[in-house]
């Protein structure tokens, strides 16, 4: 076993009473390189690649009420090859974080606060906030790209060493939203952004050479708050959702989102390299959707799966301290906003939209085999959370062909991360592979990386790799194929 504490990052002590800076969300400040870690079970030899997770891990917090999405980006990786694994973690050295290190204090108001409280100009669609680069992560053109959900600059890191290369050069003036999509079949990265000025949204394509190939406006009626996009082999899909900033409050320089139940959800479907005049708009039942899953073409129809919220504007939860904390917690509690697995069908010949519910359970933050992204897929892996808290308790595997499902619970006091699918080397079927997740174990006061056989998730982990520290809970993660990443970096 070789464990090296590379650096202890400057920080202030987190609030021990805030639900998202304590317990399973307590941030960490040590950066490690480690291999030869303790393993419960045996690491399979037929997994080759890198599990990458981003985390909201605040070094200095924020001015005013802290929201977990204010937290600084911290990348955690577990690299697998030949039955061995190595772990690394680093803060993303954003411009904002390094300015706060120099100042020794928070310089930006959080998203739950008036951005005018910030001590310096900020970034993003919200305006005046810190680009924490802490929301999403993808591996494209051989490098990690971390992104911020309210549109930031995007930061690139080496997937093996976490060496940092600063902001991404092709990013447009309005930034990029979290959830750019990698098409593994072409190597292209599809992305969107949004802002408070016309045309309010853009869409673009970056080639496998990491150069911007396409960028067009998508005109919306006003400022919106989309969070994700989807794609098929020939089309990209963006959404105009009826939960967005209140125009009167926005005119006063503040930000408060309001759901408009009398407005439809609208979908923009555009050919991958299409122009504004090629956009087709479809209407559907009003809702808000955080995350879309796969999409594909089926005859004249485009099929899209995602998580339809039954209550996009939930009532505040009970909370001590700042009275706004209860509302903040409700918007983080899936059992409050009630996301359900849902399917939309858009008929390109008739303009009709059809919808159906696929599961009545509260589910979100799903994953599927990215090798079939943009094509009809059979399996989906959704997470479920602890009521009242943003903590993943387990995974449900859906078989879309049979309608059957299987459930894996991480265990009492064990909270996971988003669990992407890692294809087995030489895989023979769509679900032939592993689910990978970091677990924060509050009972053992430690963290693990677990591998679960995706063909039989109810059997539990095939191995558990003990990390050198207990890491904070987090949101998004991705899997990157080892041979592809090595080839892109000139490695054997």
N, C-alpha and C positions, 0 to 999 in steps of 0.2 A: 504494500500500500504506500502510495506517495501522495501526500496532501500538502499543498503549499498555500499559505495565506498570502496572497500577492499584495493586498492593499486593504487597509481599513479606511473607508471613505469618510471625509468630514461630514458631520451631521449634528442635528440637535435631537434630543431624546423625544420620541413620539409620545403623544397623549395616551396614557394608559387607560383612559376612560372612553375614548372615542371608539365606536365599534369597528371602524375600518383602519385603525392604527394600533390595535391590540388583538390579543388572542391569535387566531389563525391569520389575521391580517397584519400582525406585527412586522414591520420592515426589518431587513437585515442590512448591514453596512460592511461586512467582510466580503472580499472578492477572493475566490479560490480557484486553483487548478488542482485536479485530483484524478488519479487513476488507481487501479487495483483496489477499488473500494469493496467493503464487505457486501457479499451477495447472499441473499436467502433464496435458495434454489440454484438454478444454473442459467446463465445468459445463453440463449440460443445462438448457434453459429450461422443461422440463415436469416439474420437481420443485418443490414448494412446501410447506414445512413445517420442522420443527425436529427434529434428531437430538439426543437427550439421553442422556448416559451418566453413571452414578454410578461412583465409584472409592473403594477403600480406600486412603487417602493419609495416613499418620500424621504429625501434626505433632510429637507428643512420645512416640509409642509407647505402651507399657503397662507396668504393674508386672509384673516377671517375664517369663516366656516370651511373646514376641509372636506372635500369630496374625494372619494378614492380615485376617481379618474384624473385628479390633479397630480397623483403620485408620479415620481420620476421613473422613467423606463429602466428596468434592469433585465438583461437578457440572461437566461439560464439555458445551457445546452447539455445534452448527453449524447455522445458520439459512440455508435456501435459498429464493430467490425471484428470478424473472426472470433466471436464469442467473448470479446472484451469490450469494456466501456470506459469512457473518461468524461469527467464533469468540469464545466467552467461556468463562471458567472461574472458579469461586469455591469456596472451602471452604464447607461448610454450617456456619453459625454456631450449632452446637448449644449447649445449656446447658453440657454437659460440656466441650466444646472451649474455650469462652470461660473457664470456670473454670480450665482447665489453662494457658491463656494468662496469666491473672492470677497463677497459682502458678509458672509457668515450668518445670513438670515434670508427668509423668503422675500422675494421682490415682486411677486405677482399674486393677485387675488385669484381664488379658486373659481370654478365655474358656478358655484352656488352663491357667489358674491357679486357685487357691482364691480365690473372690470375697471372702473375709474379709480378704484382703490389701489390698483397696481402702481408700483413706483417707477416702472419703466414701460415703454411701449411693448406690446405683446404680439401674438401671432393668431392666426386661425379665423374661422368664420365667426366665432364668438367675439373676437376683438379684445385685445388687452390681456389675454391669458397666456400662460406659459405653454410652449410647444414641448411637452414632456416626452414625446415619442414613446409612449408607454402602453398604447392600446393593442396594436396588432403587430404581426411579424410574418414575413414571407422570405423565402430564399429564391433569388432571381439572378441569373447571369453569374452564378457562383458566389454571391454575397448575400448576407442577411440584410434585409431592408425593414427597419422598424418605423412604425407610423403612429400618428396621433389622430384620434377620432374626429376632432373638430378642424381638421385640415392643417397639417404642418409641413415641414420641409422634407422629412424622410431622412433617416440616418443609416449609413451602411457600415457593416462590420464583417470581419473575416469569420466564416462559420466554424473554423477549427480553433483559432487562437483568440477570437473576439477583439483582435486589433481593430481600431476604429479609423474610419476614413472620412468622417464628417458628413455634411449634408449631401444629398443626391443632386447631381448637376442638372438633370433634365427636368426637375420638378418646376411646374409653372408658377407664375406669380401668386395665384390663389392657393397654392399648395396641393397636397393630395390628401384625401380622406383615408382613414383606416379601411382595410379590406380591399386593397387592390387584389386582383385575381390572376394567378399564374395558370396559363394553359400549358400543361406539360407536353401536350402533343406538338405544339409549335414553338415553345419557349417564350411566347409573348406574355407581357404583363399588361393587363387591362386595369384602368383606374378611373376614378371620378373625383371631383371636388365640388364644394358648394360654398356660397358666400352670401353676404347681405347686400350685394349690389348686382344689378342686371349683368348678364342673363341669369344669374343665381346658380348655375351648375355648368360644369364642363365634363367631357369624357375624352379619354385618350388611350393610346396604345403605345407601349414601349417594346422594341424588338428584342430578340434574344441576345443582340449585341449591346444591350443597355442604352440604346439611343431612341429618342422620342420619334415615332413614326407618324402619329396621327393625333389631332387634338381639335375638338369642335365644341361649340356652345350648345347647351340644351336649355332652351328658354323655359322658365317657370313663371308662375304668376307673381311670385314674391319670394322672400327668404324662406328656406325650408331646412329641415333637419334630417336628411336621409342618413343612413348609417352603413349600408352595404349594397352590393350589386351582385349580379349573376351573369353567366354567359352560356351560350350553346356553341356549337361548332361554327355557326355563321352569324350569330347575333349577340349583342350585349343588352342587358336589361337594367335600367335604373328606375327608381321609384320616386314619385311625388306623393308624400304621405300627409294625411290631414292632422298631424301633430307637429306644430311648428311655433316659432316665436310669436308672441302677441305683438301686433304691429304698433299699437299705441304705446306699450311699454318700451318697445325697441326704439321708437322715435325719441324717447327720453334718455336713451343711452344705456338702458338696462335690458336684461334678457330673462324672459319667463316663457316657458313653453305652454301651449294650450291645445287640447284636443278639440277638433271640430267634427262632431259625429254626423253632421248633416252634409259633409263633403266626402266625395268618393276617394278611395285610394286610386292613384293613376300610375300607369306603367309606361315608360318610354322604351320601345323596342327598336333598336337601330342596328343595321348591318355593321359588322366589326369595323370596317373602314368606311362606313356610311357618312353622308353629309347631313346637316340639319334638316334638309328637305326630305330625307329618307325616313325620318323618325315616325313610327306608328304609335299612337297613344291608345291605351285600353283603360277602361274604368272597372273598379271592383268595389266590394264592400269596404266601408271605412274601417281602418285599423292602423296600428303602428307595427312595424316589423323591425326588429333589431338585426336578425340574421337570416339570409336566404341560404338554401342548400343547393342541390344540383338543379340544372335546367337542361332541357334537350328538345329536339324537334321530332314531332310525331305526326306525319302527314302534313296537313295544313296548320297544325297546332304547335305552339310552343308550350311546354309543360314546365312549371316552376314550383319547387317545394320551399317552404319556409315556415316561420313560427308566428302565426296570427295572434295578436294580443286581443283578448276579450275585454280588457279594462285598461286602455292606455293611459288613463288619468286616475290612478288609484288614490284612495284616502290615506292620510298620514298614519303612520304607525306610532305606537307609544314610544317615546324616547325622552331621556333626561337631558337637561342642559338647554342648548339653543333650541327654541321651538321649531326652527326650520329643519332640524335634524330628522324629525319624524317623517317629513315629506321626502327628504333625500333618501331615507331608508326604504320608503315604499316604492320608489322608482328603481331601486336595486333588488327588490324582493319579487322573484318571479311569481310567488303565490299571491301577490297583490295585483300585478298587471296581467297575469294569467295567459302566458303564451302557449299556444297549442299547435301541434304539427298540422300543416294545412297545404293544400295543393291548388294552384291556379292554372287554368288552361286558356290560352289566348289563340283564337282562331284568326289566322292571317287572311283567310278568304272572306270571312263574314264580319270580322270586327267584334265578334262575341267573346265575352269572358265567362268561363264557368269555374266554380269553386267547389271544393269538398274538404271536409275535415278528415284527417287521417288518424288522429289519436286524440282522445279527450283528456289525457294527462297533461300536467304542467311540465313542459319540456322546452329546452333551448340549447344554445351553444353546441350544435351538432357537428359531425364530421362524416366524411365518406371517402372512399378510395379515389384519390385525385387522378389516378390513371384513366378513370372513366368520366371525368368532369366534362360537361358539355354533351355527353351521350347518355342514353337511358341507363339508369343504374338500378340495382336491386336492393342494396343494403345501405342503411343509415344508422348512425350511432349518436343518439341524443343524450344530453346530460340532464340531471334533475338536481334540485337544490334543497337546502334546509329551509323550511318555512321561516320567514322573517329575516333571513340573512342571505347574502350573496356568497354561498359556499356550496360547492358541488359535492353531492353525496353519492353519486353513482351514475351509471350509464344504462340506457335502454337501446338494445339492438333491434331495429325494425327490418323485417323481410317484406319489402313492398309487393312482392309477387304473391305471397301467401297470406299476408296480413298478420302473421305471427310475430311475437316479440319475446325477447329475453332480457333479464335485468341483472345487473351487477351492482351491488352496494359495496362501497369502499370499506365500510365498517364503522363502528361507534367511534366518534371523535376523529375520524379520518376524512379529510377533505381533499378532493382532487383538483386537477387542472383540466382545461379543454384537452380532449384525448384524440389526437389525429390518428388516422389509419396509416400503418407502415406496411407496405406489401412485403411478403416473404420473398427472399431470393428464390427465383424459379417458381413463383406462384402459379397455381393452376386454375384458380377461380377468383372471382371478385372479392370474396371475403377471406382469402388465403393470406393471412398476415397477422399483424399485432395492433392492438391499441396501446398507445404509450401515454403515460401521465406522470406528473410529479404529484406526490401525496404529502400533505402536511398532517402529521399525526400528533394530535394534541394530547393523547394518552401517553405515548412514549416520548413526547417532546422531541421529535425528530422529523426529518423528511426523507422520502424515498422516491426513486423512479421505478415504476412498475411496468411490466410488459404483460399484456393479457392476450391470449389466443382469440382472435376475432371470430373464429368459427365456433367457439364455445365460451362465451364471456362469463357464463354462470359458474364455470370451474375456477374463476379467480385468477390471480396473477401466476404466471409461470416462473417469474423471478421478481425479486425486490432488491434494488440496489440502494444501500444506505448512503445518503449524502453527508458531507462533512458539517452541515449546519441545518437547522430548521428554517426553511425559507417561507416567505410570505405567500399567502394565497394569491392567485393572479387570474388573468382572463385568457388571452388568446395564445395559441400555440400552433406549430406547423411541423410537418415532417419533410425532410429533404433527402432524396435518393443519393446514397454515397457515391456510386460511380459517376453520376451526372455532376455532382459538386466537385469531385476530384478532377474530372476532365476539364471543367470550366476554370479550374485554378492551376492546371498544368501539373497535377499530381498523379501518381500511379496508385 
